[in-house]
Amino acid sequence: MTPNEVIAKVKNLPAVSQAALKLVTLLDQPAVSNEDVVTVLKYDDVLTAKLLRACNSPYFGFDEQVSSVEQAVMILGHQQILHMVLSLAFGGAMSTRLPGYAIEAKELWFHSLSTAVAAEHLARSGLPMEVEPPVAFTAGLLHDIGKLALHQVLDTGTQTAIRDCIIQQRLPRNVAEREILGTDHCEVGARLLETWRLPVEIVEAVAHHHSPVGTPQPKLSAVIHVSNCLVHLIGSTLGWECYAVIADAGANEALGITPEKLECLMISVHDSAQQVEHFMKLA
């Protein structure tokens, strides 16, 4: 089965705001003005209304009411707006229960947000490559998006076969999926993002987040791989993932991450729980 065949079989792919997708592409560019961001958001009335409601929530505690997109962008800045827009755009779909993966409601959403926050921390920590924090956050948030599609083709037989591969052959989850299905959630997710015309850098990160590219120069997939493993280390596992996550030691080496630095990152991500909980409430 190919990624295209999986997507063709899916009956209810998440409806994603085109404004949110455009904003991701826009913030991947070197020079973006507040006016550019406002123009994109104004194309989606529903998203704009949700954004303003979120801006006026107790979490921010502004003295005056935020009454326009222009005001929200000026006060919060591009990066915070991107966080909120992506949370609003994907939170509903990624909060659903995925029986094919033994993932309960909101588990995937919590894991994805935690990975996004970890990736952003890592991007700011000083790496031997240039990674924009908003791009790292976006890739981390969407790294498991393929599971939303792939779980719909996982019947009882294939679920059992994949689990047997994981347990008996000690295979990572994505390798077991390819063994049984011919594809995995990484490839399916990357293909889905391609259809949404997201930046190539983010597509690469999703496609290879379990097989990170570290040489000759590390790519974003290495950042997302380390972030994903880091989040598993602090306790955010998904269904059978706790038995099937294998860290690539080469990714840490390629990014110059020492055990001491990894420990500091774990503490930083753990301390960001309030931020993750806020993003979850937006959905």
VOKEZA-322019 format. One line per field, with one value per residue (C-alpha): residue in three letters; chain; x, y, z. Coordinates in steps of 0.2 Angstrom, whole numbers, plus 5000, padded with zeros to 4 digits. Example, Ala and Ser with C-alpha at 12.3 -4.5 7.8 and 13.67 -1.06 7.14 Angstrom:
2
r ala,ser $
c A,A $
c1 5062,5068 $
c2 4978,4995 $
c3 5039,5036 $
***
This chain:
283
r met,thr,pro,asn,glu,val,ile,ala,lys,val,lys,asn,leu,pro,ala,val,ser,gln,ala,ala,leu,lys,leu,val,thr,leu,leu,asp,gln,pro,ala,val,ser,asn,glu,asp,val,val,thr,val,leu,lys,tyr,asp,asp,val,leu,thr,ala,lys,leu,leu,arg,ala,cys,asn,ser,pro,tyr,phe,gly,phe,asp,glu,gln,val,ser,ser,val,glu,gln,ala,val,met,ile,leu,gly,his,gln,gln,ile,leu,his,met,val,leu,ser,leu,ala,phe,gly,gly,ala,met,ser,thr,arg,leu,pro,gly,tyr,ala,ile,glu,ala,lys,glu,leu,trp,phe,his,ser,leu,ser,thr,ala,val,ala,ala,glu,his,leu,ala,arg,ser,gly,leu,pro,met,glu,val,glu,pro,pro,val,ala,phe,thr,ala,gly,leu,leu,his,asp,ile,gly,lys,leu,ala,leu,his,gln,val,leu,asp,thr,gly,thr,gln,thr,ala,ile,arg,asp,cys,ile,ile,gln,gln,arg,leu,pro,arg,asn,val,ala,glu,arg,glu,ile,leu,gly,thr,asp,his,cys,glu,val,gly,ala,arg,leu,leu,glu,thr,trp,arg,leu,pro,val,glu,ile,val,glu,ala,val,ala,his,his,his,ser,pro,val,gly,thr,pro,gln,pro,lys,leu,ser,ala,val,ile,his,val,ser,asn,cys,leu,val,his,leu,ile,gly,ser,thr,leu,gly,trp,glu,cys,tyr,ala,val,ile,ala,asp,ala,gly,ala,asn,glu,ala,leu,gly,ile,thr,pro,glu,lys,leu,glu,cys,leu,met,ile,ser,val,his,asp,ser,ala,gln,gln,val,glu,his,phe,met,lys,leu,ala $
c A,A,A,A,A,A,A,A,A,A,A,A,A,A,A,A,A,A,A,A,A,A,A,A,A,A,A,A,A,A,A,A,A,A,A,A,A,A,A,A,A,A,A,A,A,A,A,A,A,A,A,A,A,A,A,A,A,A,A,A,A,A,A,A,A,A,A,A,A,A,A,A,A,A,A,A,A,A,A,A,A,A,A,A,A,A,A,A,A,A,A,A,A,A,A,A,A,A,A,A,A,A,A,A,A,A,A,A,A,A,A,A,A,A,A,A,A,A,A,A,A,A,A,A,A,A,A,A,A,A,A,A,A,A,A,A,A,A,A,A,A,A,A,A,A,A,A,A,A,A,A,A,A,A,A,A,A,A,A,A,A,A,A,A,A,A,A,A,A,A,A,A,A,A,A,A,A,A,A,A,A,A,A,A,A,A,A,A,A,A,A,A,A,A,A,A,A,A,A,A,A,A,A,A,A,A,A,A,A,A,A,A,A,A,A,A,A,A,A,A,A,A,A,A,A,A,A,A,A,A,A,A,A,A,A,A,A,A,A,A,A,A,A,A,A,A,A,A,A,A,A,A,A,A,A,A,A,A,A,A,A,A,A,A,A,A,A,A,A,A,A,A,A,A,A,A,A,A,A,A,A,A,A $
c1 5000,5007,5004,4992,4982,4980,4975,4962,4954,4952,4934,4936,4953,4953,4947,4961,4960,4969,4973,4983,4992,4996,5002,5015,5021,5022,5032,5045,5050,5064,5055,5037,5027,5013,5002,5006,5000,4985,4980,4981,4971,4957,4953,4946,4932,4930,4948,4949,4934,4943,4959,4952,4942,4958,4967,4954,4956,4961,4978,4984,4975,4976,4969,4960,4950,4959,4946,4955,4968,4979,4980,4982,4997,5005,5003,5008,5020,5021,5027,5014,5001,5007,5006,4988,4983,4990,4982,4965,4967,4973,4968,4950,4956,4971,4961,4951,4953,4963,4958,4970,4985,4977,4978,4964,4956,4968,4984,4990,4986,4996,5011,5011,5011,5024,5035,5032,5037,5053,5058,5056,5067,5080,5080,5084,5098,5112,5113,5126,5112,5100,5083,5069,5059,5042,5047,5053,5037,5026,5036,5035,5016,5013,5026,5013,4999,5000,4992,4976,4975,4984,4973,4958,4965,4971,4959,4961,4971,4984,4985,4989,5002,5010,5011,5018,5032,5036,5036,5044,5056,5059,5056,5052,5033,5036,5047,5033,5020,5030,5033,5014,5007,5021,5021,5021,5013,5029,5027,5008,5010,5023,5012,4997,5008,5013,4995,4993,5008,5018,5037,5048,5058,5043,5038,5056,5055,5039,5045,5061,5057,5060,5075,5083,5096,5112,5125,5133,5123,5109,5092,5076,5071,5085,5078,5061,5068,5077,5062,5050,5062,5064,5045,5044,5058,5048,5032,5022,5020,5006,4998,5011,5024,5031,5037,5043,5053,5071,5082,5095,5112,5118,5105,5111,5129,5125,5116,5130,5118,5128,5120,5121,5112,5099,5095,5093,5081,5071,5069,5064,5051,5044,5043,5033,5018,5007,5010,5005,4989,4985,4987,4976,4962,4962,4955 $
c2 5000,5017,5034,5039,5023,5026,5044,5039,5026,5039,5045,5060,5068,5084,5100,5112,5131,5137,5153,5142,5133,5149,5157,5142,5145,5164,5163,5151,5167,5178,5194,5195,5210,5212,5217,5201,5190,5200,5199,5180,5178,5189,5177,5165,5173,5158,5156,5175,5174,5159,5168,5184,5173,5165,5182,5187,5172,5173,5165,5181,5193,5208,5224,5229,5218,5213,5217,5215,5204,5219,5222,5203,5202,5218,5213,5194,5194,5182,5167,5167,5170,5155,5144,5149,5147,5130,5125,5131,5123,5106,5104,5096,5083,5078,5077,5062,5044,5033,5015,5008,5015,5012,5031,5038,5055,5070,5059,5062,5081,5082,5072,5083,5099,5093,5088,5105,5114,5103,5106,5125,5124,5114,5126,5140,5130,5133,5120,5117,5122,5136,5132,5145,5141,5143,5130,5118,5121,5117,5102,5095,5098,5089,5075,5062,5069,5053,5043,5052,5044,5028,5022,5021,5007,4997,4983,4971,4959,4972,4979,4962,4959,4976,4972,4955,4963,4976,4963,4948,4956,4971,4983,5002,5006,5013,4999,4987,4997,4996,4977,4974,4988,4993,5011,5020,5035,5045,5043,5045,5061,5068,5065,5073,5089,5089,5090,5105,5113,5115,5120,5106,5107,5103,5088,5081,5082,5073,5060,5056,5059,5041,5040,5057,5064,5069,5068,5077,5091,5088,5092,5097,5079,5076,5090,5083,5065,5071,5081,5066,5055,5068,5069,5050,5051,5063,5052,5057,5040,5034,5017,5005,5018,5015,4998,5004,5020,5018,5033,5037,5040,5049,5062,5068,5068,5077,5091,5092,5087,5080,5071,5087,5097,5084,5084,5103,5102,5089,5101,5115,5105,5098,5115,5121,5110,5126,5132,5115,5115,5132,5127,5111,5122,5132,5117 $
c3 5000,4995,5005,4991,4992,5011,5009,4995,5008,5021,5023,5035,5034,5045,5037,5039,5038,5022,5031,5044,5030,5022,5038,5040,5023,5026,5042,5033,5023,5029,5030,5036,5041,5053,5039,5029,5044,5046,5028,5028,5044,5038,5025,5038,5048,5059,5063,5067,5079,5088,5089,5097,5109,5114,5116,5128,5139,5157,5152,5145,5157,5146,5154,5138,5127,5111,5097,5081,5072,5069,5088,5092,5080,5087,5105,5104,5089,5074,5084,5097,5084,5074,5090,5093,5075,5073,5090,5084,5066,5071,5089,5086,5073,5084,5100,5093,5099,5087,5091,5077,5088,5105,5108,5119,5116,5118,5120,5102,5104,5121,5113,5098,5107,5119,5104,5096,5112,5114,5096,5099,5114,5104,5090,5103,5112,5099,5085,5071,5059,5057,5062,5064,5080,5072,5059,5072,5082,5067,5062,5079,5080,5064,5065,5069,5058,5047,5061,5058,5041,5044,5059,5048,5037,5053,5055,5069,5059,5054,5072,5078,5065,5068,5087,5084,5074,5087,5101,5093,5082,5092,5078,5079,5076,5059,5053,5059,5049,5033,5036,5036,5026,5014,5021,5038,5047,5043,5024,5025,5035,5023,5008,5017,5020,5002,4997,5008,5000,5016,5015,5010,5026,5036,5024,5026,5045,5046,5033,5042,5061,5065,5052,5055,5042,5052,5038,5029,5038,5050,5044,5053,5054,5067,5078,5077,5081,5096,5102,5100,5110,5123,5125,5127,5140,5151,5150,5135,5126,5114,5114,5109,5106,5123,5117,5100,5101,5097,5098,5085,5094,5078,5079,5096,5090,5074,5084,5097,5111,5126,5140,5151,5137,5135,5154,5153,5138,5148,5162,5151,5142,5158,5165,5149,5155,5157,5140,5133,5143,5137,5119,5122,5129,5113,5103 $
***
